[in-house]
Structure formats: C-alpha cells, structure tokens
Amino acid sequence: MSAVGAVFSCSCLRSGVWLLKPGMQKMSSLHTAARCAVRDYYEVLVLGGGAGGISMSARMKRRVGAENVAVVEPNKTHYYQPLWTLVGGGAKQLAASARPMESVMPSGVEWIKSQVTALDPDKNLVWLENDIRVSYKYLIIALGIRLHYEKIKGLPEGFNHPKIGSNYSAQTVEKTWRALQDFEEGNAIFTFPNTPVKCAGAPQKIMYLADAYLRKTGKRSKANIMFNTSLGVIFAVKKYADALLEIIKDKNIVVNYKRNLIEVRADKQEAVFENLDKPGETEVYQYEMLHVTPPMGPPAVLINSPVSDAGGWVDVDKETLQHKKYPNVFGIGDCTNLPTSKTAAAVAAQSGVLDKTISLVMKNKLPVKKYDGYTSCPLVTAYNKVILAEFDYNGQPLETFPIDQSKERRTMYHMKADMMPLLYWNALL
C-alpha cells in the first residue's frame, strides 16, 4: 500500500498527503442527511454508521449521487472510540468523542434509522425492523463488532459496583477513570479476552496510563499492576513486542499469559480467570481496580447469514474486500474476516481500496487495487509517550516515518491525542 491516504490507528495517521487533494478540504461544519420516507430500492445501500459506513457512504455519494445512497444505522450518536483510552485515563472528556450521527452523515444521503434484521443477497435485499424490505444494486456491510460483557459471569451488572470499568463502552469508560482515582492499594488488573477484539493494543494502553497516574499520585508503591491476557505474547509484531516487554520490565508490571477472565464477583472485588494452558483450572484474584476488555464477536444478524463465514464474519477477499460469493456485496472494518487487526487505521486504509474496487465493479471490470493488511495502533505508554505500531497482514512493520517507531515518542502522543481526532472528524468521515 502506498503512503497516500490518511490512515488512522486506534487513532493513527499513515500519511496526510491526501488532505491536500483538491476538494478534500471543502467541508461544511454540519452535514444534514435527507429526510424522507424509506424507499424500497437504492443503488448503494450501506449497513452501519461507524467509521467504515460513513466514509464509504461519502465516497459512494461522489460516485452515484447522494439520492442513490442510503445508510442503515439505528444509533443517534457517532463516537470516535480511539479517544476512549484517554477518557479512561482522565486525559480527555467523553463528550469530546461524540457527535450527533446527523452531523457526520454525508449531506443528501438517506439515513435509515433502523436495525438490520436479515440479509438476503440472493435476492439483493435486506430486511429491517417492522418487516421493512429494502433492495439494492450494491451492498456495503460495515456493521462493526459486538461486545459481549454478558459472557463474563457477573457482568454487566457488576459495573454498578465501584472499582471496575471498561474503556470499550461509552457507558463504562468513565468508570475506569473513577476506579483509577479511587485506587488506594492492592491489585490493579487489566484483562484481554479469548476472542477477536477491536484495537488490540487498547487493553494495555490503559494499564500504562494507570501506572503513570499512580506514580504521579504517590500510590505506585502500593499497587501491584497485572496484565492478565488470554494470549501467549504481549503483542503480535515482534519489533513492538520487544519494546513493550522492556517497558513492562521497567515499570515493574506483572504479565500473566493464557489467563482468560470468566467471572467478576464485584461485591467481593474478585476476578476469576481460567488458565487456558490447563482447561477447567481457575484462579481467583482480589482487585482494587479492574479494567475489563469484553469478549467480542460479529453482530447477531451476521451469524449464520449467507454473507458470512463459519465464524459469522463477512466473507470477503482479503485484497479487494469484495465478497467471495456475491460480486455486488462488499465488506469493510471490524465485521469482516480480513486477517488483520481491527482498528480505525485498517478501516481508513480499506476505504480507499474498497472505493477503487467498487468503481471498477460498477464498470464491469475486475478489481485491481489490493489491500496489504495495513493497520496501526499508537501504543500509549504514558501521558506524553506513544509507540507507533504499523504493520501488514504478515505482521511485518509497515512504517510511515524514517525513524525507529518502536521507541516511545512525545510527538506520536500528540499525533494520537490532538491531530488524529481532527483528521477523523474533518477528513476520514
């Protein structure tokens, strides 16, 4: 993949060159979608109003006209979720991550405020709530990923208790910050589940921020910080894993591998983990603070759907993002089975490839643009430091800058915290 195009990580940039392209900076402060009765046919139907769905609907508007594009999205608020790491660490406010969905919907594009209930690609139609049926010529599936707190015994009701939070939900991210502020002494435990996750670096980013906060407040000597991960490695790419292990050593953080959170006894402040190396064997940890990364999976409507693989993920070609069976169906982002990390950076890279793919399919030509699996994650290691991890399908570094990006840098922190939100709201969408 070339460096042309803005690519975000859990908020990161591959290159800002595309912002200089003619027309890219001509944006109004508020986009208002058309409001009319839902029609029964659209040339391009987009399922999902997240980063992938909004960015692709904007691109399709330019290709076929706003009146021929519709987005199905039930939520009224659009969140820039990469900011939640900093919200959980007390460095940003939750409100800064939110915008009304109406304000990010491309002007003129029809916003269908409904839930998808079924897909019938053999008939080129989808079913919505209240038995509404909508047909399409081209379908883009951008439904994201589903959180499954309920698969951990004791959750989500356990979030009603103090000392526990999760940066993965708008309802629980501020509880992470409160738990950190309320910390006195004992175990501060951070988890990573035994499922695919979005932004796989986020579960340990908040751990590093917790370490920094506890040092700043003079409580670090009373804290035993633990990262209980279901994985067998700290990070999938060796170059960045080696750097993180050095940081973990310097910060005196304990890592327990192959440990999967299966129960939270919030009234007792106990977390129960299964030892994945010894199935059925469990370990109980007392906690003073617990950050939960929930199990995740495909949206319910995709499970056992004709467009999905056996795991429930949209089954697309990993280079073109075109569906393997249905040539007029495409997928982008977390809901797909693309073998790369599920980040906003990946979505940004995929959107450019998918735009080219669809444009050629519309002309009855074969797709030629290829997605190399580029993804990125700015690994926040302190309130002013970030390791900028960028890599491809093969887990090989695919870096933007002519520097060693495995080193902690203040400039990369400011890029994540300050520059990327601006580029997200004003360019990617």
C-alpha angles and dihedrals in degrees: 000000000000123000091247110114135047110271122190128200121199064317110337139134126227092185136334095211094110091062087074093058115115113270097011093105096048099101132142119226092242129032115202118197121220115267118212140116114300109264122219095235139039129174090225121024118189120197111207136029100222126109094293096044097046095044092049094046089054090051093047091049088061091049103045106010129266094265090062096053130077133180121207109210128143098193121094095203129062116206130202092216099186087074092063092082088064092041090055089049094050095247097110138027122246090232090064089064096054136080130167109266088233091062094057098040109105110254114264095013112123113247110207106199098207144100124256109238103175143359125219106182092170088067096033094241143110131209121228133189118299090031093286112163123204125184127203144186093214127020127201115192113205102152098142125212132307125234117224108196088150090069088071109075110242095028146144088012089057089073088073086074124075126249094049133090145148130214091206098078134053087223095056108027094088089052087063090060092046091050090051093049092048094050114126109162140325136054122353104193127193121189140206118195132228094248139072110287137191115246096009092196094060097081091065098035091071089048091059091047089051090052090051093047094049091050090050092051095044095246101107094097088059094049130088104198114201134183109202105190131176088215128088094225135047093232134001097236113068097213092059094035090059091051092048093050089056090051091048090052093049092048093047094236120162117226119199110191127207093022116136123192110234104160141023120200095192095176089060096033091238129143121198120208132188117224101231091199088059107035113215094022113116137192127203120214127190111222138197089186129017127188112193125204102194127223110262138202144161120299112275093246090062096053109104089358121146089240095055137081123234091281094053097254121131105265107229137157106265093224104041102023089226115138113262094229107021111053094197093054123084137179136208137180135355097350094063131086093235106144096235136092114286103241139134086249090061090049091052092050092044093050093064092048093045092050090057092044094053094044090057094043088053087057092048090250130131118258114254105172110097130206111218096199094260113177135156141201125187101214105213107213099169140356089279106024136078136175106213108217116192123169147148140237091288094053091251119142111260100184130185103202130061092239137084100275092190088076121092110251135184092211091059091051091056090047090056098040101038114012102041098056089053092049091046096054097037104035119015094048 
